[in-house]
Amino acid sequence: MLIMETIAIRHVYRRIREMVKVSVIVPVYNQEKYIERCVDSILAQTLQEIEVILVDDGSTDSTPDILDKYQQKDDRIRVLHQQNQYAGVARNHGMQAAQGEYVIFWDSDDYFPENALEVLYDECKTCDADICVGSAVKMDMHDGTEKQNCYLNWDRIPEKRPFNVNDMPQYIFNFGINCPWNKIYKNKFIEDNNLKFSTLKHANDVYFVMIAFILADKITVVDKDVVYYQFRNEGSLSCNSINNKENVLRAFLEVKDFLKNLGYWENPDIRKSYANKAFSSLAARFSTLDKYEDYEILYNFQKEQALPALELEESYVEQMYSEKNAWELSCMLSCDAEEYIFKQYLYYQKRTLRYRDRITVVRGKLERTSAKNAKQKEKIEGLKLDKQKKTEKILKQREKIESQKDRIQRQSEKIETQSEKIQSQKALLDKKLVRAALKVQNLFT
């Protein structure tokens, strides 16, 4: 009896999944400012066969009330409430309730193009993919700039679709970012591999995304922006580099332990891909700092703890994919914080001078091109003027011809009239001649 009930429950869940194509999971914490825009953009998706699971992570503002109102307005929305345990736990909570064929994890301070889910879902169905990755529009909330087609490195993506780690082990972690919001996942793939987000306060998505890339049998991509990502947004899920430095290290150590336990660490290409991803994440943290004290704290932590723990040694310098990362890793392994900052200053000063020289060269080219364009424009204007004059001359000639045509037509009509008059006079003369001839004939007879 229990077996029959279990089979029946599984059948019901299977039927539900056939109806729900995508489960959209959104962790939410104190987002009263942005959550309505986020949810409205989800409900406006062209793919309508979706469920929206909003997980309130113990918000202390009006966010829970807003979520509950949405749940009453649209039966595709479910709201889950939990104590504040951070985004990773919230996403795991949402996954437990997800009934969709595919799952996507979106952030509450972003919003989305109306065809985002349809584009990702259709590509997954076409390839029967476990994961589909799209690009994003990066919106800098400090300076208001926008940049399209971000977060996919097409130089590191094979032409073959779909692909997996065997097709590109050296780039498996480097063709995209570790954030989950530009990716859609097959729900069965998540369940079969028991994938979970980390419970860390920050960087809780690093493990999930990197392990998913390693385990996926079929990965595909779309050349479409699927997220309007708000970068440096106050109150977002990201945090400053000092407070989350231990979390970032722990996240990459979790991935490293997984790779070692399952034998992937033995592959030098995968280790190379991991090293590049890990170090680029560490190096990027410095760009957010503006105080030397914070810089020194972060630098010493990374040099003394992070690099040794992640096994980022001198041998990896030549294996860095970017010249900048290779130079930074080499310096970090051999310098203290003060010396490193000074070298960074010299490095960026040199780059600035190089860019300045390049700008001077480009500016010269632009000026020469501008002068050439001005001459061409002047020549074109001259040609236009000549053409205009010729057109006017042709129009005058055409008017003259039309006038001559009219005069000829009038003359033709006058000649025709005169011809008819002559014919009439001739006919009259002929009649007179006939009558005269008859009179003569009568006289002789």
RODO-2510 file (C-alpha; in nm, 4 decimals, decimal comma):
residues 445
     n   res          X          Y          Z
     1     m     0,0000     0,0000     0,0000
     2     l     0,2831     0,2395     0,0905
     3     i     0,4599     0,1600    -0,2380
     4     m     0,1429     0,2364    -0,4358
     5     e     0,0987     0,5685    -0,2537
     6     t     0,4618     0,6611    -0,3234
     7     i     0,4180     0,5803    -0,6942
     8     a     0,0991     0,7873    -0,7032
     9     i     0,2740     1,0849    -0,5378
    10     r     0,5608     1,0617    -0,7844
    11     h     0,3107     1,0519    -1,0706
    12     v     0,1427     1,3677    -0,9398
    13     y     0,4789     1,5458    -0,9090
    14     r     0,5675     1,4364    -1,2634
    15     r     0,2401     1,5781    -1,3969
    16     i     0,3001     1,9055    -1,2114
    17     r     0,6463     1,9328    -1,3643
    18     e     0,5023     1,8790    -1,7097
    19     m     0,2795     2,1812    -1,6513
    20     v     0,5441     2,4009    -1,4840
    21     k     0,8297     2,4568    -1,7259
    22     v     1,0456     2,6785    -1,5020
    23     s     1,0600     2,7384    -1,1278
    24     v     1,1919     3,0882    -1,0543
    25     i     1,3480     3,0991    -0,7059
    26     v     1,4140     3,4418    -0,5562
    27     p     1,5781     3,4870    -0,2125
    28     v     1,4603     3,8164    -0,0628
    29     y     1,5983     4,0142     0,2290
    30     n     1,4904     4,3748     0,3020
    31     q     1,4228     4,4616    -0,0609
    32     e     1,1140     4,6814    -0,0294
    33     k     1,2787     4,9295    -0,2682
    34     y     1,3297     4,6879    -0,5591
    35     i     1,1181     4,3753    -0,5076
    36     e     0,8079     4,4978    -0,6932
    37     r     1,0086     4,5777    -1,0058
    38     c     1,1737     4,2356    -0,9821
    39     v     0,8502     4,0373    -0,9409
    40     d     0,6628     4,2398    -1,2036
    41     s     0,9348     4,1613    -1,4602
    42     i     0,9044     3,7897    -1,3744
    43     l     0,5254     3,7841    -1,4072
    44     a     0,5566     3,9657    -1,7437
    45     q     0,7687     3,6875    -1,8944
    46     t     0,6566     3,5593    -2,2347
    47     l     0,6967     3,2069    -2,0958
    48     q     0,3874     3,1842    -1,8755
    49     e     0,4087     2,8201    -1,7583
    50     i     0,6164     2,9105    -1,4545
    51     e     0,6024     2,9128    -1,0773
    52     v     0,7617     3,1904    -0,8739
    53     i     0,8987     3,0913    -0,5338
    54     l     0,9792     3,3982    -0,3248
    55     v     1,1797     3,3076    -0,0140
    56     d     1,1703     3,5781     0,2533
    57     d     1,4960     3,5460     0,4478
    58     g     1,3713     3,7044     0,7710
    59     s     1,3247     4,0576     0,6323
    60     t     1,2735     4,3336     0,8893
    61     d     1,1189     4,5950     0,6563
    62     s     0,7891     4,5813     0,4642
    63     t     0,9151     4,3122     0,2248
    64     p     0,7105     4,0207     0,3773
    65     d     0,3831     4,2152     0,3387
    66     i     0,4665     4,2987    -0,0238
    67     l     0,5410     3,9321    -0,0988
    68     d     0,2174     3,8112     0,0624
    69     k     0,0154     4,0588    -0,1452
    70     y     0,1733     3,9249    -0,4631
    71     q     0,0869     3,5715    -0,3571
    72     q    -0,2789     3,6713    -0,3308
    73     k    -0,2732     3,8407    -0,6747
    74     d    -0,1208     3,5566    -0,8836
    75     d    -0,1623     3,1843    -0,8176
    76     r     0,1772     3,1139    -0,9782
    77     i     0,3460     3,2772    -0,6779
    78     r     0,4381     3,0972    -0,3577
    79     v     0,5939     3,2774    -0,0626
    80     l     0,8139     3,0932     0,1873
    81     h     0,9272     3,2558     0,5108
    82     q     1,2366     3,1640     0,7109
    83     q     1,4620     3,3132     0,9754
    84     n     1,7573     3,5101     0,8422
    85     q     1,9986     3,2389     0,7234
    86     y     2,1304     3,4128     0,4098
    87     a     2,0785     3,3605     0,0377
    88     g     2,2286     3,0103     0,0069
    89     v     1,9906     2,8576     0,2609
    90     a     1,6999     3,0525     0,1086
    91     r     1,7758     2,9118    -0,2367
    92     n     1,7991     2,5585    -0,0938
    93     h     1,4628     2,6162     0,0761
    94     g     1,3150     2,7216    -0,2557
    95     m     1,4630     2,4207    -0,4369
    96     q     1,2851     2,1834    -0,1991
    97     a     0,9524     2,3303    -0,3095
    98     a     1,0332     2,3643    -0,6814
    99     q     0,8175     2,1574    -0,9171
   100     g     0,9363     2,2976    -1,2509
   101     e     1,1160     2,1048    -1,5206
   102     y     1,3917     2,3662    -1,4978
   103     v     1,5026     2,5957    -1,2159
   104     i     1,6521     2,9434    -1,2219
   105     f     1,7806     3,1524    -0,9303
   106     w     1,7206     3,5238    -0,9662
   107     d     1,8125     3,8045    -0,7244
   108     s     1,5530     4,0396    -0,5789
   109     d     1,7359     4,3619    -0,6677
   110     d     1,7617     4,2783    -1,0402
   111     y     1,5021     4,2675    -1,3160
   112     f     1,4736     4,0756    -1,6408
   113     p     1,3954     4,1054    -2,0140
   114     e     1,0466     3,9721    -2,0875
   115     n     1,1755     3,6893    -2,3100
   116     a     1,4586     3,5771    -2,0764
   117     l     1,2960     3,2538    -1,9551
   118     e     1,1663     3,1625    -2,2998
   119     v     1,5118     3,2050    -2,4573
   120     l     1,6852     2,9947    -2,1899
   121     y     1,4147     2,7270    -2,1777
   122     d     1,3924     2,6847    -2,5562
   123     e     1,7698     2,6469    -2,5866
   124     c     1,7730     2,3864    -2,3086
   125     k     1,4945     2,1869    -2,4743
   126     t     1,6678     2,2054    -2,8127
   127     c     1,9922     2,0636    -2,6695
   128     d     1,8382     1,8616    -2,3849
   129     a     2,0892     2,0546    -2,1742
   130     d     2,1496     2,0337    -1,8000
   131     i     2,2557     2,4013    -1,7913
   132     c     2,2042     2,6982    -2,0207
   133     v     2,4001     3,0209    -1,9669
   134     g     2,3125     3,3680    -2,0984
   135     s     2,4775     3,7083    -2,0857
   136     a     2,3630     4,0123    -1,8871
   137     v     2,3361     4,3899    -1,8923
   138     k     2,5647     4,5304    -1,6208
   139     m     2,4135     4,8419    -1,4639
   140     d     2,6542     5,0424    -1,2463
   141     m     2,4369     5,2081    -0,9819
   142     h     2,7123     5,4565    -0,8902
   143     d     2,7756     5,6234    -1,2252
   144     g     2,4609     5,5139    -1,4101
   145     t     2,6471     5,3431    -1,6947
   146     e     2,5235     5,0293    -1,8698
   147     k     2,7208     4,7601    -2,0516
   148     q     2,5554     4,4873    -2,2565
   149     n     2,6610     4,1279    -2,3301
   150     c     2,8595     4,0795    -2,0082
   151     y     2,9677     3,7703    -1,8145
   152     l     3,0243     3,5297    -2,1056
   153     n     3,3746     3,4832    -2,2488
   154     w     3,3103     3,3609    -2,6025
   155     d     3,6818     3,2998    -2,6680
   156     r     3,6671     3,0182    -2,4134
   157     i     3,3449     2,8561    -2,5319
   158     p     3,3765     2,5722    -2,7851
   159     e     3,1857     2,5847    -3,1122
   160     k     3,0346     2,2470    -3,0248
   161     r     2,6895     2,2741    -2,8620
   162     p     2,6239     2,1370    -2,6093
   163     f     2,9621     2,0856    -2,4398
   164     n     3,0983     1,9657    -2,1046
   165     v     3,4189     1,9504    -1,9008
   166     n     3,5715     1,6950    -2,1373
   167     d     3,5494     1,9408    -2,4266
   168     m     3,7231     2,2279    -2,2427
   169     p     3,8761     2,1216    -1,9070
   170     q     4,1166     2,4187    -1,9099
   171     y     3,8252     2,6687    -1,9285
   172     i     3,5412     2,4904    -1,7478
   173     f     3,5403     2,7514    -1,4674
   174     n     3,6429     3,0504    -1,6816
   175     f     3,3876     3,0936    -1,9602
   176     g     3,1320     3,2492    -1,7235
   177     i     3,0894     3,3867    -1,3722
   178     n     3,0067     3,2044    -1,0498
   179     c     2,6736     3,3821    -1,0015
   180     p     2,3626     3,1664    -1,0638
   181     w     2,1312     3,4378    -1,2007
   182     n     2,2277     3,4073    -1,5706
   183     k     2,1871     3,0286    -1,5755
   184     i     1,8966     2,7854    -1,5920
   185     y     1,9315     2,4304    -1,4558
   186     k     1,7428     2,1090    -1,5249
   187     n     1,5690     2,0189    -1,1981
   188     k     1,6406     1,6463    -1,2406
   189     f     2,0119     1,7243    -1,2863
   190     i     2,0109     1,9139    -0,9534
   191     e     1,8280     1,6315    -0,7750
   192     d     2,0385     1,3498    -0,9229
   193     n     2,3601     1,5197    -0,8105
   194     n     2,2179     1,6478    -0,4794
   195     l     2,3426     1,9975    -0,5572
   196     k     2,3052     2,2494    -0,2770
   197     f     2,4125     2,6055    -0,2182
   198     s     2,6640     2,6692     0,0585
   199     t     2,5367     2,8023     0,3915
   200     l     2,8065     3,0738     0,3959
   201     k     2,6898     3,4303     0,4503
   202     h     2,8711     3,5435     0,1345
   203     a     3,0025     3,3626    -0,1770
   204     n     2,7453     3,0873    -0,1144
   205     d     2,6930     3,0422    -0,4900
   206     v     3,0580     2,9608    -0,5764
   207     y     3,0308     2,5923    -0,4851
   208     f     2,6941     2,5360    -0,6560
   209     v     2,7914     2,6935    -0,9893
   210     m     3,1416     2,5471    -1,0173
   211     i     3,0354     2,1954    -0,9198
   212     a     2,7403     2,2118    -1,1587
   213     f     2,9786     2,3009    -1,4430
   214     i     3,1992     2,0036    -1,3576
   215     l     2,9137     1,7519    -1,3301
   216     a     2,6921     1,8654    -1,6193
   217     d     2,6811     1,6318    -1,9156
   218     k     2,5388     1,9010    -2,1460
   219     i     2,6024     2,2748    -2,1150
   220     t     2,4841     2,5289    -2,3718
   221     v     2,4831     2,9078    -2,4083
   222     v     2,2678     3,1794    -2,5650
   223     d     2,3933     3,5083    -2,7056
   224     k     2,1162     3,7010    -2,5300
   225     d     2,1011     3,9249    -2,2226
   226     v     1,8778     3,7534    -1,9665
   227     v     1,9351     3,9808    -1,6649
   228     y     1,9561     4,3518    -1,5903
   229     y     2,2168     4,3157    -1,3166
   230     q     2,2489     4,6053    -1,0716
   231     f     2,6177     4,6324    -0,9867
   232     r     2,7258     4,7941    -0,6558
   233     n     2,3682     4,8277    -0,5430
   234     e     2,3327     4,9286    -0,1786
   235     g     2,1719     4,6466     0,0180
   236     s     2,2400     4,3794    -0,2448
   237     l     2,3564     4,0246    -0,1703
   238     s     2,7222     4,1192    -0,2175
   239     c     2,9334     4,2758     0,0596
   240     n     3,2668     4,4514     0,0975
   241     s     3,5923     4,2637     0,0576
   242     i     3,7104     4,2860     0,4179
   243     n     3,3986     4,1380     0,5770
   244     n     3,3680     3,8455     0,3369
   245     k     3,7323     3,7502     0,2829
   246     e     3,7050     3,4310     0,4916
   247     n     3,3820     3,3332     0,3167
   248     v     3,5422     3,3624    -0,0267
   249     l     3,8350     3,1447     0,0808
   250     r     3,6045     2,8838     0,2377
   251     a     3,3908     2,8759    -0,0773
   252     f     3,6879     2,7952    -0,3010
   253     l     3,8197     2,5427    -0,0468
   254     e     3,4831     2,3626    -0,0624
   255     v     3,5218     2,3360    -0,4389
   256     k     3,8827     2,2209    -0,4065
   257     d     3,7854     1,9478    -0,1583
   258     f     3,5129     1,8263    -0,3948
   259     l     3,7533     1,8143    -0,6899
   260     k     4,0048     1,6179    -0,4853
   261     n     3,7497     1,3740    -0,3436
   262     l     3,6130     1,2862    -0,6884
   263     g     3,9512     1,2711    -0,8636
   264     y     3,9134     1,5824    -1,0808
   265     w     4,2134     1,7438    -0,9106
   266     e     4,4388     1,4947    -1,0877
   267     n     4,3603     1,6632    -1,4199
   268     p     4,6173     1,9470    -1,4682
   269     d     4,3839     2,1395    -1,7035
   270     i     4,1062     2,1442    -1,4427
   271     r     4,3548     2,2568    -1,1758
   272     k     4,4685     2,5329    -1,4111
   273     s     4,1092     2,6441    -1,4688
   274     y     4,0453     2,6389    -1,0925
   275     a     4,3623     2,8371    -1,0158
   276     n     4,2698     3,1099    -1,2648
   277     k     3,9156     3,1376    -1,1311
   278     a     4,0266     3,1423    -0,7676
   279     f     4,3052     3,3969    -0,8108
   280     s     4,1025     3,6318    -1,0325
   281     s     3,8345     3,6311    -0,7598
   282     l     4,0928     3,7125    -0,4932
   283     a     4,2600     3,9855    -0,6987
   284     a     3,9281     4,1533    -0,7842
   285     r     3,8612     4,2195    -0,4153
   286     f     4,1317     4,4886    -0,3977
   287     s     3,9515     4,7164    -0,6437
   288     t     3,6730     4,7876    -0,3914
   289     l     3,9069     4,9236    -0,1203
   290     d     4,0006     5,2887    -0,0635
   291     k     4,1901     5,2740     0,2693
   292     y     4,5462     5,1488     0,3093
   293     e     4,4613     4,9808     0,6412
   294     d     4,1916     4,7681     0,4729
   295     y     4,4214     4,6985     0,1799
   296     e     4,6960     4,5748     0,4120
   297     i     4,4556     4,3526     0,6087
   298     l     4,3178     4,1918     0,2931
   299     y     4,6620     4,1578     0,1324
   300     n     4,8167     3,9859     0,4343
   301     f     4,5179     3,7532     0,4649
   302     q     4,5390     3,6494     0,1023
   303     k     4,9172     3,6160     0,0963
   304     e     4,9520     3,4282     0,4264
   305     q     4,6315     3,2223     0,4294
   306     a     4,4441     3,2172     0,0999
   307     l     4,7276     3,1493    -0,1459
   308     p     4,8791     2,8586     0,0546
   309     a     4,5363     2,7052     0,1271
   310     l     4,4381     2,7213    -0,2398
   311     e     4,7837     2,5920    -0,3448
   312     l     4,8447     2,8974    -0,5642
   313     e     5,2208     2,8692    -0,5980
   314     e     5,4910     3,0133    -0,8251
   315     s     5,4289     2,7378    -1,0813
   316     y     5,0873     2,8884    -1,1569
   317     v     5,2264     3,2287    -1,2570
   318     e     5,2908     3,1146    -1,6145
   319     q     4,9511     2,9423    -1,6239
   320     m     4,7478     3,2570    -1,5608
   321     y     4,5268     3,3424    -1,8587
   322     s     4,5793     3,7177    -1,8262
   323     e     4,9120     3,8990    -1,8149
   324     k     4,7807     4,1159    -1,5319
   325     n     4,6885     3,8180    -1,3118
   326     a     5,0264     3,6544    -1,3799
   327     w     5,2058     3,9740    -1,2751
   328     e     4,9879     4,0185    -0,9641
   329     l     5,0339     3,6582    -0,8488
   330     s     5,4101     3,6832    -0,8953
   331     c     5,4208     4,0075    -0,6946
   332     m     5,1943     3,8768    -0,4189
   333     l     5,4136     3,5710    -0,3717
   334     s     5,7284     3,7834    -0,3332
   335     c     5,6263     4,1219    -0,1841
   336     d     5,4865     4,2624     0,1371
   337     a     5,1759     4,4849     0,1289
   338     e     5,3590     4,8181     0,1022
   339     e     5,5889     4,6980    -0,1745
   340     y     5,2976     4,5404    -0,3581
   341     i     5,0999     4,8656    -0,3509
   342     f     5,4039     5,0579    -0,4781
   343     k     5,4494     4,8098    -0,7636
   344     q     5,0797     4,8346    -0,8389
   345     y     5,1192     5,2135    -0,8567
   346     l     5,4119     5,1818    -1,0999
   347     y     5,2275     4,9202    -1,3022
   348     y     4,9154     5,1313    -1,3418
   349     q     5,1221     5,4449    -1,4039
   350     k     5,2996     5,2608    -1,6852
   351     r     4,9670     5,1392    -1,8201
   352     t     4,8271     5,4931    -1,7990
   353     l     5,1221     5,6294    -1,9988
   354     r     5,0833     5,3494    -2,2501
   355     y     4,7127     5,4236    -2,2834
   356     r     4,7893     5,7955    -2,3075
   357     d     5,0325     5,7292    -2,5945
   358     r     4,7760     5,5068    -2,7560
   359     i     4,5100     5,7752    -2,7137
   360     t     4,7476     6,0316    -2,8729
   361     v     4,8006     5,8011    -3,1704
   362     v     4,4282     5,7337    -3,2007
   363     r     4,3513     6,1048    -3,1658
   364     g     4,5989     6,1798    -3,4477
   365     k     4,4329     5,9193    -3,6649
   366     l     4,0926     6,0651    -3,5825
   367     e     4,2089     6,4168    -3,6691
   368     r     4,3527     6,2990    -4,0005
   369     t     4,0378     6,1019    -4,0710
   370     s     3,8312     6,4082    -3,9784
   371     a     4,0309     6,6286    -4,2185
   372     k     3,9946     6,3679    -4,4923
   373     n     3,6232     6,3397    -4,4212
   374     a     3,5920     6,7204    -4,4351
   375     k     3,7570     6,7265    -4,7794
   376     q     3,5357     6,4427    -4,8975
   377     k     3,2347     6,6238    -4,7584
   378     e     3,3393     6,9425    -4,9390
   379     k     3,3860     6,7453    -5,2602
   380     i     3,0480     6,5800    -5,2153
   381     e     2,8872     6,9188    -5,1527
   382     g     3,0523     7,0460    -5,4742
   383     l     2,9241     6,7461    -5,6642
   384     k     2,5812     6,8019    -5,5144
   385     l     2,5926     7,1669    -5,6277
   386     d     2,7013     7,0650    -5,9796
   387     k     2,4287     6,8054    -5,9875
   388     q     2,1789     7,0657    -5,8700
   389     k     2,2893     7,3060    -6,1452
   390     k     2,2701     7,0324    -6,4057
   391     t     1,9270     6,9379    -6,2764
   392     e     1,8122     7,2991    -6,3016
   393     k     1,9546     7,3227    -6,6584
   394     i     1,7794     7,0012    -6,7551
   395     l     1,4551     7,1319    -6,6063
   396     k     1,4876     7,4548    -6,8048
   397     q     1,5610     7,2586    -7,1216
   398     r     1,2649     7,0364    -7,0457
   399     e     1,0444     7,3439    -7,0002
   400     k     1,1777     7,4851    -7,3302
   401     i     1,1074     7,1560    -7,5076
   402     e     0,7594     7,1453    -7,3575
   403     s     0,7037     7,5048    -7,4752
   404     q     0,8261     7,4140    -7,8235
   405     k     0,5997     7,1102    -7,8202
   406     d     0,3063     7,3341    -7,7344
   407     r     0,3968     7,5756    -8,0161
   408     i     0,4361     7,2917    -8,2655
   409     q     0,1056     7,1497    -8,1502
   410     r    -0,0629     7,4855    -8,2040
   411     q     0,1007     7,5204    -8,5465
   412     s    -0,0055     7,1667    -8,6329
   413     e    -0,3613     7,2471    -8,5327
   414     k    -0,3484     7,5718    -8,7440
   415     i    -0,2157     7,3808    -9,0463
   416     e    -0,4873     7,1194    -8,9963
   417     t    -0,7481     7,3964    -8,9933
   418     q    -0,6001     7,5571    -9,3061
   419     s    -0,5862     7,2179    -9,4781
   420     e    -0,9530     7,1592    -9,4039
   421     k    -1,0331     7,5088    -9,5413
   422     i    -0,8330     7,4424    -9,8585
   423     q    -1,0094     7,1081    -9,9028
   424     s    -1,3409     7,2827    -9,8633
   425     q    -1,2446     7,5517   -10,1144
   426     k    -1,1156     7,2857   -10,3570
   427     a    -1,4419     7,0944   -10,3309
   428     l    -1,6350     7,4169   -10,3984
   429     l    -1,4118     7,4971   -10,6974
   430     d    -1,4610     7,1456   -10,8316
   431     k    -1,8372     7,1966   -10,8175
   432     k    -1,8072     7,5309   -11,0038
   433     l    -1,5907     7,3721   -11,2736
   434     v    -1,8415     7,0925   -11,3192
   435     r    -2,1266     7,3404   -11,3579
   436     a    -1,9263     7,5497   -11,6061
   437     a    -1,8456     7,2427   -11,8125
   438     l    -2,2093     7,1484   -11,8239
   439     k    -2,3015     7,4985   -11,9457
   440     v    -2,0423     7,4797   -12,2259
   441     q    -2,1674     7,1390   -12,3226
   442     n    -2,5220     7,2689   -12,3383
   443     l    -2,4157     7,5560   -12,5614
   444     f    -2,2522     7,3266   -12,8137
   445     t    -2,5419     7,0900   -12,8160
***
